[in-house]
Amino acid sequence: IGEATQKIIQALDQIKPVALAASLEDAVSQAAAFASKGDVVLFSPACASFDMFRNYHHRGLEFKRVVGELQ
């Protein structure tokens, strides 16, 4: 997700499969669909996300909110 999407795809697609997400909600939903019970999903942004969030704290709060809505 975000403005660096194409750069990340170009860098990683030949190494590992890449899943595209339209939003944070979509990314979390896809991760939940791929994961099995007991798995750990790591949210590890590869770059700044100022195009989507005010700062790292806002990004973390939004991630926590979206994950909380899964339950």
CHARMM internal coordinates of N, CA and C (Angstrom, degrees):
IC EDIT
DIST 1 N 1 CA 1.4551
DIST 1 CA 1 C 1.5212
ANGL 1 N 1 CA 1 C 109.25
DIST 1 C 2 N 1.2934
ANGL 1 CA 1 C 2 N 117.02
DIHE 1 N 1 CA 1 C 2 N 156.24
DIST 2 N 2 CA 1.4549
ANGL 1 C 2 N 2 CA 120.42
DIHE 1 CA 1 C 2 N 2 CA 175.67
DIST 2 CA 2 C 1.5139
ANGL 2 N 2 CA 2 C 113.50
DIHE 1 C 2 N 2 CA 2 C 96.83
DIST 2 C 3 N 1.3214
ANGL 2 CA 2 C 3 N 114.48
DIHE 2 N 2 CA 2 C 3 N 179.67
DIST 3 N 3 CA 1.4603
ANGL 2 C 3 N 3 CA 120.41
DIHE 2 CA 2 C 3 N 3 CA -172.93
DIST 3 CA 3 C 1.5233
ANGL 3 N 3 CA 3 C 113.95
DIHE 2 C 3 N 3 CA 3 C -71.46
DIST 3 C 4 N 1.3167
ANGL 3 CA 3 C 4 N 119.08
DIHE 3 N 3 CA 3 C 4 N -18.57
DIST 4 N 4 CA 1.4671
ANGL 3 C 4 N 4 CA 121.84
DIHE 3 CA 3 C 4 N 4 CA -179.35
DIST 4 CA 4 C 1.5304
ANGL 4 N 4 CA 4 C 112.77
DIHE 3 C 4 N 4 CA 4 C -92.98
DIST 4 C 5 N 1.3157
ANGL 4 CA 4 C 5 N 117.67
DIHE 4 N 4 CA 4 C 5 N 9.26
DIST 5 N 5 CA 1.4662
ANGL 4 C 5 N 5 CA 122.02
DIHE 4 CA 4 C 5 N 5 CA -174.82
DIST 5 CA 5 C 1.5209
ANGL 5 N 5 CA 5 C 112.76
DIHE 4 C 5 N 5 CA 5 C -51.05
DIST 5 C 6 N 1.3140
ANGL 5 CA 5 C 6 N 117.62
DIHE 5 N 5 CA 5 C 6 N -52.60
DIST 6 N 6 CA 1.4652
ANGL 5 C 6 N 6 CA 120.60
DIHE 5 CA 5 C 6 N 6 CA -175.84
DIST 6 CA 6 C 1.5257
ANGL 6 N 6 CA 6 C 112.19
DIHE 5 C 6 N 6 CA 6 C -64.38
DIST 6 C 7 N 1.3237
ANGL 6 CA 6 C 7 N 117.96
DIHE 6 N 6 CA 6 C 7 N -37.65
DIST 7 N 7 CA 1.4680
ANGL 6 C 7 N 7 CA 120.71
DIHE 6 CA 6 C 7 N 7 CA 178.11
DIST 7 CA 7 C 1.5243
ANGL 7 N 7 CA 7 C 110.59
DIHE 6 C 7 N 7 CA 7 C -64.67
DIST 7 C 8 N 1.3136
ANGL 7 CA 7 C 8 N 116.66
DIHE 7 N 7 CA 7 C 8 N -40.69
DIST 8 N 8 CA 1.4679
ANGL 7 C 8 N 8 CA 120.71
DIHE 7 CA 7 C 8 N 8 CA 179.84
DIST 8 CA 8 C 1.5209
ANGL 8 N 8 CA 8 C 110.35
DIHE 7 C 8 N 8 CA 8 C -66.88
DIST 8 C 9 N 1.3223
ANGL 8 CA 8 C 9 N 116.90
DIHE 8 N 8 CA 8 C 9 N -42.96
DIST 9 N 9 CA 1.4650
ANGL 8 C 9 N 9 CA 120.56
DIHE 8 CA 8 C 9 N 9 CA 178.32
DIST 9 CA 9 C 1.5182
ANGL 9 N 9 CA 9 C 110.14
DIHE 8 C 9 N 9 CA 9 C -59.90
DIST 9 C 10 N 1.3250
ANGL 9 CA 9 C 10 N 117.61
DIHE 9 N 9 CA 9 C 10 N -47.06
DIST 10 N 10 CA 1.4609
ANGL 9 C 10 N 10 CA 121.29
DIHE 9 CA 9 C 10 N 10 CA -179.73
DIST 10 CA 10 C 1.5210
ANGL 10 N 10 CA 10 C 111.66
DIHE 9 C 10 N 10 CA 10 C -60.63
DIST 10 C 11 N 1.3137
ANGL 10 CA 10 C 11 N 117.29
DIHE 10 N 10 CA 10 C 11 N -37.16
DIST 11 N 11 CA 1.4658
ANGL 10 C 11 N 11 CA 121.19
DIHE 10 CA 10 C 11 N 11 CA -177.87
DIST 11 CA 11 C 1.5243
ANGL 11 N 11 CA 11 C 112.69
DIHE 10 C 11 N 11 CA 11 C -75.23
DIST 11 C 12 N 1.3221
ANGL 11 CA 11 C 12 N 117.81
DIHE 11 N 11 CA 11 C 12 N -33.58
DIST 12 N 12 CA 1.4610
ANGL 11 C 12 N 12 CA 120.29
DIHE 11 CA 11 C 12 N 12 CA -171.24
DIST 12 CA 12 C 1.5178
ANGL 12 N 12 CA 12 C 115.93
DIHE 11 C 12 N 12 CA 12 C -108.35
DIST 12 C 13 N 1.3075
ANGL 12 CA 12 C 13 N 118.41
DIHE 12 N 12 CA 12 C 13 N -21.58
DIST 13 N 13 CA 1.4601
ANGL 12 C 13 N 13 CA 121.02
DIHE 12 CA 12 C 13 N 13 CA -170.31
DIST 13 CA 13 C 1.5245
ANGL 13 N 13 CA 13 C 113.35
DIHE 12 C 13 N 13 CA 13 C -60.11
DIST 13 C 14 N 1.3219
ANGL 13 CA 13 C 14 N 118.51
DIHE 13 N 13 CA 13 C 14 N -30.61
DIST 14 N 14 CA 1.4589
ANGL 13 C 14 N 14 CA 120.78
DIHE 13 CA 13 C 14 N 14 CA 179.13
DIST 14 CA 14 C 1.5268
ANGL 14 N 14 CA 14 C 112.03
DIHE 13 C 14 N 14 CA 14 C -80.24
DIST 14 C 15 N 1.3247
ANGL 14 CA 14 C 15 N 116.71
DIHE 14 N 14 CA 14 C 15 N -14.14
DIST 15 N 15 CA 1.4607
ANGL 14 C 15 N 15 CA 121.58
DIHE 14 CA 14 C 15 N 15 CA -177.95
DIST 15 CA 15 C 1.5241
ANGL 15 N 15 CA 15 C 111.35
DIHE 14 C 15 N 15 CA 15 C -95.81
DIST 15 C 16 N 1.3161
ANGL 15 CA 15 C 16 N 116.06
DIHE 15 N 15 CA 15 C 16 N -48.48
DIST 16 N 16 CA 1.4676
ANGL 15 C 16 N 16 CA 122.50
DIHE 15 CA 15 C 16 N 16 CA -178.11
DIST 16 CA 16 C 1.5195
ANGL 16 N 16 CA 16 C 108.75
DIHE 15 C 16 N 16 CA 16 C -140.82
DIST 16 C 17 N 1.3215
ANGL 16 CA 16 C 17 N 117.33
DIHE 16 N 16 CA 16 C 17 N 154.26
DIST 17 N 17 CA 1.4711
ANGL 16 C 17 N 17 CA 118.95
DIHE 16 CA 16 C 17 N 17 CA 174.95
DIST 17 CA 17 C 1.5320
ANGL 17 N 17 CA 17 C 110.42
DIHE 16 C 17 N 17 CA 17 C -61.35
DIST 17 C 18 N 1.3141
ANGL 17 CA 17 C 18 N 115.65
DIHE 17 N 17 CA 17 C 18 N 141.64
DIST 18 N 18 CA 1.4599
ANGL 17 C 18 N 18 CA 121.89
DIHE 17 CA 17 C 18 N 18 CA -178.99
DIST 18 CA 18 C 1.5208
ANGL 18 N 18 CA 18 C 108.58
DIHE 17 C 18 N 18 CA 18 C -118.27
DIST 18 C 19 N 1.3151
ANGL 18 CA 18 C 19 N 116.62
DIHE 18 N 18 CA 18 C 19 N 133.97
DIST 19 N 19 CA 1.4665
ANGL 18 C 19 N 19 CA 121.73
DIHE 18 CA 18 C 19 N 19 CA 175.81
DIST 19 CA 19 C 1.5226
ANGL 19 N 19 CA 19 C 108.31
DIHE 18 C 19 N 19 CA 19 C -106.71
DIST 19 C 20 N 1.3064
ANGL 19 CA 19 C 20 N 117.00
DIHE 19 N 19 CA 19 C 20 N 130.62
DIST 20 N 20 CA 1.4609
ANGL 19 C 20 N 20 CA 121.51
DIHE 19 CA 19 C 20 N 20 CA 178.50
DIST 20 CA 20 C 1.5161
ANGL 20 N 20 CA 20 C 110.16
DIHE 19 C 20 N 20 CA 20 C -87.85
DIST 20 C 21 N 1.3122
ANGL 20 CA 20 C 21 N 116.04
DIHE 20 N 20 CA 20 C 21 N 142.76
DIST 21 N 21 CA 1.4652
ANGL 20 C 21 N 21 CA 121.37
DIHE 20 CA 20 C 21 N 21 CA 177.03
DIST 21 CA 21 C 1.5226
ANGL 21 N 21 CA 21 C 108.54
DIHE 20 C 21 N 21 CA 21 C -132.30
DIST 21 C 22 N 1.3247
ANGL 21 CA 21 C 22 N 115.96
DIHE 21 N 21 CA 21 C 22 N 140.19
DIST 22 N 22 CA 1.4592
ANGL 21 C 22 N 22 CA 121.25
DIHE 21 CA 21 C 22 N 22 CA -178.52
DIST 22 CA 22 C 1.5233
ANGL 22 N 22 CA 22 C 112.48
DIHE 21 C 22 N 22 CA 22 C -82.78
DIST 22 C 23 N 1.3272
ANGL 22 CA 22 C 23 N 116.57
DIHE 22 N 22 CA 22 C 23 N -19.61
DIST 23 N 23 CA 1.4660
ANGL 22 C 23 N 23 CA 120.84
DIHE 22 CA 22 C 23 N 23 CA -176.09
DIST 23 CA 23 C 1.5219
ANGL 23 N 23 CA 23 C 108.91
DIHE 22 C 23 N 23 CA 23 C -158.69
DIST 23 C 24 N 1.3124
ANGL 23 CA 23 C 24 N 116.02
DIHE 23 N 23 CA 23 C 24 N 172.03
DIST 24 N 24 CA 1.4601
ANGL 23 C 24 N 24 CA 120.44
DIHE 23 CA 23 C 24 N 24 CA 175.22
DIST 24 CA 24 C 1.5230
ANGL 24 N 24 CA 24 C 109.75
DIHE 23 C 24 N 24 CA 24 C -60.98
DIST 24 C 25 N 1.3258
ANGL 24 CA 24 C 25 N 116.42
DIHE 24 N 24 CA 24 C 25 N -41.96
DIST 25 N 25 CA 1.4675
ANGL 24 C 25 N 25 CA 120.41
DIHE 24 CA 24 C 25 N 25 CA 178.76
DIST 25 CA 25 C 1.5226
ANGL 25 N 25 CA 25 C 110.87
DIHE 24 C 25 N 25 CA 25 C -59.89
DIST 25 C 26 N 1.3162
ANGL 25 CA 25 C 26 N 116.70
DIHE 25 N 25 CA 25 C 26 N -42.16
DIST 26 N 26 CA 1.4636
ANGL 25 C 26 N 26 CA 121.48
DIHE 25 CA 25 C 26 N 26 CA 178.66
DIST 26 CA 26 C 1.5257
ANGL 26 N 26 CA 26 C 110.74
DIHE 25 C 26 N 26 CA 26 C -65.47
DIST 26 C 27 N 1.3227
ANGL 26 CA 26 C 27 N 117.54
DIHE 26 N 26 CA 26 C 27 N -42.25
DIST 27 N 27 CA 1.4679
ANGL 26 C 27 N 27 CA 121.25
DIHE 26 CA 26 C 27 N 27 CA 179.39
DIST 27 CA 27 C 1.5258
ANGL 27 N 27 CA 27 C 111.00
DIHE 26 C 27 N 27 CA 27 C -62.03
DIST 27 C 28 N 1.3205
ANGL 27 CA 27 C 28 N 116.90
DIHE 27 N 27 CA 27 C 28 N -44.55
DIST 28 N 28 CA 1.4682
ANGL 27 C 28 N 28 CA 120.84
DIHE 27 CA 27 C 28 N 28 CA 179.51
DIST 28 CA 28 C 1.5251
ANGL 28 N 28 CA 28 C 110.09
DIHE 27 C 28 N 28 CA 28 C -66.02
DIST 28 C 29 N 1.3176
ANGL 28 CA 28 C 29 N 117.05
DIHE 28 N 28 CA 28 C 29 N -41.16
DIST 29 N 29 CA 1.4609
ANGL 28 C 29 N 29 CA 121.12
DIHE 28 CA 28 C 29 N 29 CA 178.82
DIST 29 CA 29 C 1.5257
ANGL 29 N 29 CA 29 C 111.01
DIHE 28 C 29 N 29 CA 29 C -61.61
DIST 29 C 30 N 1.3346
ANGL 29 CA 29 C 30 N 116.75
DIHE 29 N 29 CA 29 C 30 N -43.77
DIST 30 N 30 CA 1.4657
ANGL 29 C 30 N 30 CA 120.44
DIHE 29 CA 29 C 30 N 30 CA 177.99
DIST 30 CA 30 C 1.5261
ANGL 30 N 30 CA 30 C 111.20
DIHE 29 C 30 N 30 CA 30 C -64.37
DIST 30 C 31 N 1.3238
ANGL 30 CA 30 C 31 N 116.55
DIHE 30 N 30 CA 30 C 31 N -42.95
DIST 31 N 31 CA 1.4672
ANGL 30 C 31 N 31 CA 120.14
DIHE 30 CA 30 C 31 N 31 CA 178.96
DIST 31 CA 31 C 1.5218
ANGL 31 N 31 CA 31 C 110.48
DIHE 30 C 31 N 31 CA 31 C -61.30
DIST 31 C 32 N 1.3225
ANGL 31 CA 31 C 32 N 116.84
DIHE 31 N 31 CA 31 C 32 N -41.51
DIST 32 N 32 CA 1.4683
ANGL 31 C 32 N 32 CA 120.86
DIHE 31 CA 31 C 32 N 32 CA 178.93
DIST 32 CA 32 C 1.5228
ANGL 32 N 32 CA 32 C 110.45
DIHE 31 C 32 N 32 CA 32 C -63.86
DIST 32 C 33 N 1.3179
ANGL 32 CA 32 C 33 N 117.26
DIHE 32 N 32 CA 32 C 33 N -37.18
DIST 33 N 33 CA 1.4622
ANGL 32 C 33 N 33 CA 120.90
DIHE 32 CA 32 C 33 N 33 CA 179.80
DIST 33 CA 33 C 1.5304
ANGL 33 N 33 CA 33 C 111.50
DIHE 32 C 33 N 33 CA 33 C -69.35
DIST 33 C 34 N 1.3301
ANGL 33 CA 33 C 34 N 117.55
DIHE 33 N 33 CA 33 C 34 N -35.14
DIST 34 N 34 CA 1.4664
ANGL 33 C 34 N 34 CA 121.80
DIHE 33 CA 33 C 34 N 34 CA 179.75
DIST 34 CA 34 C 1.5239
ANGL 34 N 34 CA 34 C 112.28
DIHE 33 C 34 N 34 CA 34 C -76.73
DIST 34 C 35 N 1.3146
ANGL 34 CA 34 C 35 N 117.08
DIHE 34 N 34 CA 34 C 35 N -30.81
DIST 35 N 35 CA 1.4684
ANGL 34 C 35 N 35 CA 121.71
DIHE 34 CA 34 C 35 N 35 CA -173.43
DIST 35 CA 35 C 1.5255
ANGL 35 N 35 CA 35 C 111.40
DIHE 34 C 35 N 35 CA 35 C -78.78
DIST 35 C 36 N 1.3114
ANGL 35 CA 35 C 36 N 114.00
DIHE 35 N 35 CA 35 C 36 N 151.39
DIST 36 N 36 CA 1.4642
ANGL 35 C 36 N 36 CA 121.59
DIHE 35 CA 35 C 36 N 36 CA 174.04
DIST 36 CA 36 C 1.5212
ANGL 36 N 36 CA 36 C 108.58
DIHE 35 C 36 N 36 CA 36 C -108.69
DIST 36 C 37 N 1.3203
ANGL 36 CA 36 C 37 N 116.72
DIHE 36 N 36 CA 36 C 37 N 163.82
DIST 37 N 37 CA 1.4600
ANGL 36 C 37 N 37 CA 121.16
DIHE 36 CA 36 C 37 N 37 CA 178.91
DIST 37 CA 37 C 1.5287
ANGL 37 N 37 CA 37 C 109.82
DIHE 36 C 37 N 37 CA 37 C -54.45
DIST 37 C 38 N 1.3210
ANGL 37 CA 37 C 38 N 116.22
DIHE 37 N 37 CA 37 C 38 N 131.25
DIST 38 N 38 CA 1.4609
ANGL 37 C 38 N 38 CA 121.81
DIHE 37 CA 37 C 38 N 38 CA -179.96
DIST 38 CA 38 C 1.5224
ANGL 38 N 38 CA 38 C 113.92
DIHE 37 C 38 N 38 CA 38 C 91.99
DIST 38 C 39 N 1.3276
ANGL 38 CA 38 C 39 N 118.20
DIHE 38 N 38 CA 38 C 39 N -11.46
DIST 39 N 39 CA 1.4634
ANGL 38 C 39 N 39 CA 121.31
DIHE 38 CA 38 C 39 N 39 CA 178.15
DIST 39 CA 39 C 1.5267
ANGL 39 N 39 CA 39 C 110.65
DIHE 38 C 39 N 39 CA 39 C -71.21
DIST 39 C 40 N 1.3079
ANGL 39 CA 39 C 40 N 115.30
DIHE 39 N 39 CA 39 C 40 N 159.20
DIST 40 N 40 CA 1.4600
ANGL 39 C 40 N 40 CA 122.18
DIHE 39 CA 39 C 40 N 40 CA 174.14
DIST 40 CA 40 C 1.5238
ANGL 40 N 40 CA 40 C 107.27
DIHE 39 C 40 N 40 CA 40 C -114.41
DIST 40 C 41 N 1.3202
ANGL 40 CA 40 C 41 N 116.50
DIHE 40 N 40 CA 40 C 41 N 130.78
DIST 41 N 41 CA 1.4612
ANGL 40 C 41 N 41 CA 121.57
DIHE 40 CA 40 C 41 N 41 CA 175.28
DIST 41 CA 41 C 1.5219
ANGL 41 N 41 CA 41 C 107.10
DIHE 40 C 41 N 41 CA 41 C -109.77
DIST 41 C 42 N 1.3181
ANGL 41 CA 41 C 42 N 116.40
DIHE 41 N 41 CA 41 C 42 N 120.95
DIST 42 N 42 CA 1.4611
ANGL 41 C 42 N 42 CA 122.06
DIHE 41 CA 41 C 42 N 42 CA -178.61
DIST 42 CA 42 C 1.5236
ANGL 42 N 42 CA 42 C 109.63
DIHE 41 C 42 N 42 CA 42 C -96.80
DIST 42 C 43 N 1.3135
ANGL 42 CA 42 C 43 N 116.73
DIHE 42 N 42 CA 42 C 43 N 122.67
DIST 43 N 43 CA 1.4621
ANGL 42 C 43 N 43 CA 122.24
DIHE 42 CA 42 C 43 N 43 CA 174.65
DIST 43 CA 43 C 1.5144
ANGL 43 N 43 CA 43 C 106.26
DIHE 42 C 43 N 43 CA 43 C -93.76
DIST 43 C 44 N 1.3175
ANGL 43 CA 43 C 44 N 115.78
DIHE 43 N 43 CA 43 C 44 N 101.50
DIST 44 N 44 CA 1.4572
ANGL 43 C 44 N 44 CA 120.87
DIHE 43 CA 43 C 44 N 44 CA -175.20
DIST 44 CA 44 C 1.5259
ANGL 44 N 44 CA 44 C 109.56
DIHE 43 C 44 N 44 CA 44 C -128.29
DIST 44 C 45 N 1.3297
ANGL 44 CA 44 C 45 N 117.37
DIHE 44 N 44 CA 44 C 45 N 89.39
DIST 45 N 45 CA 1.4614
ANGL 44 C 45 N 45 CA 120.00
DIHE 44 CA 44 C 45 N 45 CA -178.70
DIST 45 CA 45 C 1.5288
ANGL 45 N 45 CA 45 C 111.58
DIHE 44 C 45 N 45 CA 45 C -58.12
DIST 45 C 46 N 1.3252
ANGL 45 CA 45 C 46 N 115.47
DIHE 45 N 45 CA 45 C 46 N 138.24
DIST 46 N 46 CA 1.4596
ANGL 45 C 46 N 46 CA 121.13
DIHE 45 CA 45 C 46 N 46 CA -177.96
DIST 46 CA 46 C 1.5233
ANGL 46 N 46 CA 46 C 112.78
DIHE 45 C 46 N 46 CA 46 C -87.25
DIST 46 C 47 N 1.3206
ANGL 46 CA 46 C 47 N 116.62
DIHE 46 N 46 CA 46 C 47 N -14.16
DIST 47 N 47 CA 1.4620
ANGL 46 C 47 N 47 CA 119.96
DIHE 46 CA 46 C 47 N 47 CA -177.65
DIST 47 CA 47 C 1.5249
ANGL 47 N 47 CA 47 C 109.41
DIHE 46 C 47 N 47 CA 47 C -159.89
DIST 47 C 48 N 1.3098
ANGL 47 CA 47 C 48 N 115.38
DIHE 47 N 47 CA 47 C 48 N 175.59
DIST 48 N 48 CA 1.4666
ANGL 47 C 48 N 48 CA 119.95
DIHE 47 CA 47 C 48 N 48 CA 177.96
DIST 48 CA 48 C 1.5244
ANGL 48 N 48 CA 48 C 109.73
DIHE 47 C 48 N 48 CA 48 C -61.37
DIST 48 C 49 N 1.3159
ANGL 48 CA 48 C 49 N 115.99
DIHE 48 N 48 CA 48 C 49 N 154.34
DIST 49 N 49 CA 1.4682
ANGL 48 C 49 N 49 CA 120.24
DIHE 48 CA 48 C 49 N 49 CA -178.56
DIST 49 CA 49 C 1.5245
ANGL 49 N 49 CA 49 C 110.55
DIHE 48 C 49 N 49 CA 49 C -132.46
DIST 49 C 50 N 1.3255
ANGL 49 CA 49 C 50 N 115.41
DIHE 49 N 49 CA 49 C 50 N 42.50
DIST 50 N 50 CA 1.4625
ANGL 49 C 50 N 50 CA 119.96
DIHE 49 CA 49 C 50 N 50 CA -178.14
DIST 50 CA 50 C 1.5276
ANGL 50 N 50 CA 50 C 112.35
DIHE 49 C 50 N 50 CA 50 C -66.40
DIST 50 C 51 N 1.3346
ANGL 50 CA 50 C 51 N 117.13
DIHE 50 N 50 CA 50 C 51 N -16.00
DIST 51 N 51 CA 1.4578
ANGL 50 C 51 N 51 CA 119.65
DIHE 50 CA 50 C 51 N 51 CA 176.02
DIST 51 CA 51 C 1.5278
ANGL 51 N 51 CA 51 C 111.78
DIHE 50 C 51 N 51 CA 51 C -74.90
DIST 51 C 52 N 1.3402
ANGL 51 CA 51 C 52 N 116.60
DIHE 51 N 51 CA 51 C 52 N -13.04
DIST 52 N 52 CA 1.4636
ANGL 51 C 52 N 52 CA 120.36
DIHE 51 CA 51 C 52 N 52 CA -177.09
DIST 52 CA 52 C 1.5287
ANGL 52 N 52 CA 52 C 113.86
DIHE 51 C 52 N 52 CA 52 C -123.24
DIST 52 C 53 N 1.3351
ANGL 52 CA 52 C 53 N 117.09
DIHE 52 N 52 CA 52 C 53 N -27.66
DIST 53 N 53 CA 1.4637
ANGL 52 C 53 N 53 CA 121.35
DIHE 52 CA 52 C 53 N 53 CA -174.41
DIST 53 CA 53 C 1.5265
ANGL 53 N 53 CA 53 C 110.19
DIHE 52 C 53 N 53 CA 53 C -135.13
DIST 53 C 54 N 1.3273
ANGL 53 CA 53 C 54 N 116.77
DIHE 53 N 53 CA 53 C 54 N 154.07
DIST 54 N 54 CA 1.4710
ANGL 53 C 54 N 54 CA 121.19
DIHE 53 CA 53 C 54 N 54 CA -179.75
DIST 54 CA 54 C 1.5251
ANGL 54 N 54 CA 54 C 111.38
DIHE 53 C 54 N 54 CA 54 C -67.09
DIST 54 C 55 N 1.3322
ANGL 54 CA 54 C 55 N 116.71
DIHE 54 N 54 CA 54 C 55 N -38.34
DIST 55 N 55 CA 1.4603
ANGL 54 C 55 N 55 CA 121.92
DIHE 54 CA 54 C 55 N 55 CA -177.77
DIST 55 CA 55 C 1.5260
ANGL 55 N 55 CA 55 C 108.80
DIHE 54 C 55 N 55 CA 55 C -167.41
DIST 55 C 56 N 1.3277
ANGL 55 CA 55 C 56 N 116.90
DIHE 55 N 55 CA 55 C 56 N -178.47
DIST 56 N 56 CA 1.4623
ANGL 55 C 56 N 56 CA 120.54
DIHE 55 CA 55 C 56 N 56 CA -177.71
DIST 56 CA 56 C 1.5221
ANGL 56 N 56 CA 56 C 111.77
DIHE 55 C 56 N 56 CA 56 C -62.56
DIST 56 C 57 N 1.3150
ANGL 56 CA 56 C 57 N 117.31
DIHE 56 N 56 CA 56 C 57 N -33.58
DIST 57 N 57 CA 1.4660
ANGL 56 C 57 N 57 CA 120.74
DIHE 56 CA 56 C 57 N 57 CA -179.46
DIST 57 CA 57 C 1.5341
ANGL 57 N 57 CA 57 C 110.27
DIHE 56 C 57 N 57 CA 57 C -67.02
DIST 57 C 58 N 1.3001
ANGL 57 CA 57 C 58 N 116.33
DIHE 57 N 57 CA 57 C 58 N -45.20
DIST 58 N 58 CA 1.4669
ANGL 57 C 58 N 58 CA 121.12
DIHE 57 CA 57 C 58 N 58 CA 177.38
DIST 58 CA 58 C 1.5263
ANGL 58 N 58 CA 58 C 110.06
DIHE 57 C 58 N 58 CA 58 C -60.44
DIST 58 C 59 N 1.3389
ANGL 58 CA 58 C 59 N 117.18
DIHE 58 N 58 CA 58 C 59 N -43.13
DIST 59 N 59 CA 1.4641
ANGL 58 C 59 N 59 CA 121.63
DIHE 58 CA 58 C 59 N 59 CA 178.53
DIST 59 CA 59 C 1.5222
ANGL 59 N 59 CA 59 C 110.24
DIHE 58 C 59 N 59 CA 59 C -59.68
DIST 59 C 60 N 1.3171
ANGL 59 CA 59 C 60 N 117.32
DIHE 59 N 59 CA 59 C 60 N -44.89
DIST 60 N 60 CA 1.4628
ANGL 59 C 60 N 60 CA 121.26
DIHE 59 CA 59 C 60 N 60 CA 179.01
DIST 60 CA 60 C 1.5160
ANGL 60 N 60 CA 60 C 112.78
DIHE 59 C 60 N 60 CA 60 C -64.03
DIST 60 C 61 N 1.3249
ANGL 60 CA 60 C 61 N 116.73
DIHE 60 N 60 CA 60 C 61 N -41.32
DIST 61 N 61 CA 1.4677
ANGL 60 C 61 N 61 CA 120.34
DIHE 60 CA 60 C 61 N 61 CA 177.77
DIST 61 CA 61 C 1.5229
ANGL 61 N 61 CA 61 C 111.21
DIHE 60 C 61 N 61 CA 61 C -63.39
DIST 61 C 62 N 1.3198
ANGL 61 CA 61 C 62 N 116.34
DIHE 61 N 61 CA 61 C 62 N -41.34
DIST 62 N 62 CA 1.4661
ANGL 61 C 62 N 62 CA 119.77
DIHE 61 CA 61 C 62 N 62 CA 178.95
DIST 62 CA 62 C 1.5239
ANGL 62 N 62 CA 62 C 110.86
DIHE 61 C 62 N 62 CA 62 C -65.60
DIST 62 C 63 N 1.3385
ANGL 62 CA 62 C 63 N 116.92
DIHE 62 N 62 CA 62 C 63 N -40.47
DIST 63 N 63 CA 1.4632
ANGL 62 C 63 N 63 CA 120.20
DIHE 62 CA 62 C 63 N 63 CA 177.34
DIST 63 CA 63 C 1.5258
ANGL 63 N 63 CA 63 C 109.98
DIHE 62 C 63 N 63 CA 63 C -61.28
DIST 63 C 64 N 1.3176
ANGL 63 CA 63 C 64 N 116.67
DIHE 63 N 63 CA 63 C 64 N -46.25
DIST 64 N 64 CA 1.4654
ANGL 63 C 64 N 64 CA 120.92
DIHE 63 CA 63 C 64 N 64 CA 179.36
DIST 64 CA 64 C 1.5311
ANGL 64 N 64 CA 64 C 110.87
DIHE 63 C 64 N 64 CA 64 C -60.15
DIST 64 C 65 N 1.3327
ANGL 64 CA 64 C 65 N 116.85
DIHE 64 N 64 CA 64 C 65 N -41.52
DIST 65 N 65 CA 1.4647
ANGL 64 C 65 N 65 CA 121.06
DIHE 64 CA 64 C 65 N 65 CA 179.21
DIST 65 CA 65 C 1.5281
ANGL 65 N 65 CA 65 C 111.10
DIHE 64 C 65 N 65 CA 65 C -63.12
DIST 65 C 66 N 1.3323
ANGL 65 CA 65 C 66 N 116.18
DIHE 65 N 65 CA 65 C 66 N -47.28
DIST 66 N 66 CA 1.4647
ANGL 65 C 66 N 66 CA 120.78
DIHE 65 CA 65 C 66 N 66 CA -177.42
DIST 66 CA 66 C 1.5246
ANGL 66 N 66 CA 66 C 110.66
DIHE 65 C 66 N 66 CA 66 C -64.52
DIST 66 C 67 N 1.3231
ANGL 66 CA 66 C 67 N 117.48
DIHE 66 N 66 CA 66 C 67 N -43.49
DIST 67 N 67 CA 1.4667
ANGL 66 C 67 N 67 CA 120.59
DIHE 66 CA 66 C 67 N 67 CA 178.38
DIST 67 CA 67 C 1.5225
ANGL 67 N 67 CA 67 C 110.02
DIHE 66 C 67 N 67 CA 67 C -63.87
DIST 67 C 68 N 1.3236
ANGL 67 CA 67 C 68 N 117.29
DIHE 67 N 67 CA 67 C 68 N -41.07
DIST 68 N 68 CA 1.4598
ANGL 67 C 68 N 68 CA 121.05
DIHE 67 CA 67 C 68 N 68 CA 178.39
DIST 68 CA 68 C 1.5146
ANGL 68 N 68 CA 68 C 112.91
DIHE 67 C 68 N 68 CA 68 C -60.46
DIST 68 C 69 N 1.3151
ANGL 68 CA 68 C 69 N 117.04
DIHE 68 N 68 CA 68 C 69 N -30.38
DIST 69 N 69 CA 1.4598
ANGL 68 C 69 N 69 CA 121.22
DIHE 68 CA 68 C 69 N 69 CA 179.34
DIST 69 CA 69 C 1.5245
ANGL 69 N 69 CA 69 C 112.73
DIHE 68 C 69 N 69 CA 69 C -74.81
DIST 69 C 70 N 1.3330
ANGL 69 CA 69 C 70 N 117.86
DIHE 69 N 69 CA 69 C 70 N -13.45
DIST 70 N 70 CA 1.4670
ANGL 69 C 70 N 70 CA 120.74
DIHE 69 CA 69 C 70 N 70 CA 177.70
DIST 70 CA 70 C 1.5213
ANGL 70 N 70 CA 70 C 111.69
DIHE 69 C 70 N 70 CA 70 C -68.17
DIST 70 C 71 N 1.3124
ANGL 70 CA 70 C 71 N 117.32
DIHE 70 N 70 CA 70 C 71 N -29.54
DIST 71 N 71 CA 1.4608
ANGL 70 C 71 N 71 CA 121.43
DIHE 70 CA 70 C 71 N 71 CA -172.77
DIST 71 CA 71 C 1.4977
ANGL 71 N 71 CA 71 C 113.10
DIHE 70 C 71 N 71 CA 71 C -82.14
END
COOR INIT
IC SEED 1 N 1 CA 1 C
IC BUILD
